[in-house]
Amino acid sequence: MVDTTSLTRAVDHFADRLRAAPQSRLQRGAAAEALGLARQLARWAQAIEQPGAEPREMPDAGMFAAADQITVAVHDLAVVLTSEAEVGEALRLVEEAQKRAGV
């Protein structure tokens, strides 16, 4: 089992920033960025768990749910990652999405 502490901390920080963000910032793209990340991480976890299966898309539950969606997606992914390199790649994706979201 690999250590995913840095990954879960990073996504928890991103989620907290989203929850504290004003609605106007969420509407300007922060929520969409978070949903895109959540979908990407969920597809990655699904590909590991069910190789070759058609991935299911995480639904858009609205801008106020984006923080919860990235949290769920990264925690699901963290369970199935098998190497420090994968953790590093996931961490990079989270950090880049947070920068793009501006939170």
C-alpha positions in Angstrom: 0.0 0.0 0.0 1.3 3.4 -0.9 1.2 6.6 1.2 -1.6 8.8 -0.2 -1.6 11.3 2.7 -0.2 14.2 0.6 -2.8 13.6 -2.0 -5.8 13.5 0.4 -4.5 16.6 2.2 -4.2 18.5 -1.1 -7.7 17.6 -2.2 -9.1 18.4 1.2 -7.5 21.8 1.0 -8.8 22.4 -2.5 -12.3 21.3 -1.3 -12.2 23.6 1.7 -11.2 26.5 -0.6 -14.1 25.7 -2.9 -16.5 25.6 0.0 -15.3 29.0 1.2 -15.4 30.6 -2.3 -18.1 33.1 -3.2 -20.7 31.9 -5.6 -19.4 34.3 -8.2 -16.0 32.5 -8.2 -17.7 29.1 -8.5 -19.8 30.4 -11.4 -16.7 31.8 -13.1 -15.2 28.4 -13.5 -13.9 27.1 -10.2 -16.8 24.6 -9.9 -16.4 23.5 -13.5 -12.7 23.0 -13.0 -13.4 20.9 -9.8 -16.0 18.8 -11.6 -13.5 18.2 -14.5 -10.9 17.0 -12.0 -13.4 14.8 -10.2 -14.5 13.2 -13.5 -10.8 12.6 -14.5 -9.9 11.0 -11.2 -13.1 8.9 -11.2 -12.3 7.6 -14.7 -8.8 6.8 -13.6 -10.0 4.8 -10.5 -12.5 3.0 -12.7 -9.8 2.0 -15.2 -7.8 0.5 -12.5 -10.7 -1.3 -10.9 -12.4 -2.5 -14.1 -9.9 -2.5 -17.0 -11.6 -2.4 -20.3 -15.0 -1.5 -18.9 -16.8 1.5 -20.3 -16.2 4.3 -17.7 -19.2 5.9 -16.0 -19.3 9.7 -15.9 -19.6 11.4 -12.6 -22.8 13.6 -12.9 -22.8 17.3 -12.6 -24.5 17.7 -9.2 -24.2 21.5 -9.2 -21.6 24.0 -8.3 -22.1 23.7 -4.6 -21.4 19.9 -4.7 -18.1 20.3 -6.6 -16.0 20.2 -3.4 -17.6 17.0 -2.3 -17.2 15.4 -5.7 -13.5 16.0 -5.8 -13.2 14.6 -2.3 -15.1 11.4 -3.1 -13.2 10.9 -6.4 -9.7 11.3 -4.9 -10.5 9.1 -1.9 -11.8 6.4 -4.3 -8.6 6.8 -6.4 -6.3 6.7 -3.4 -7.6 3.3 -2.4 -6.5 1.7 -5.7 -3.2 3.5 -6.5 -0.3 1.1 -6.4 2.8 3.3 -6.7 4.3 6.6 -5.4 4.6 7.7 -9.1 0.8 7.4 -9.4 0.3 9.3 -6.2 2.6 12.0 -7.5 0.7 12.2 -10.8 -2.6 12.5 -9.0 -1.2 15.2 -6.7 0.0 17.1 -9.7 -3.4 17.0 -11.3 -5.1 18.3 -8.1 -2.6 21.1 -7.7 -2.9 22.2 -11.3 -6.7 22.1 -11.1 -6.7 24.2 -8.0 -4.5 26.8 -9.7 -6.8 26.9 -12.7 -9.8 27.3 -10.4 -8.2 30.2 -8.7 -9.1 29.2 -5.2 
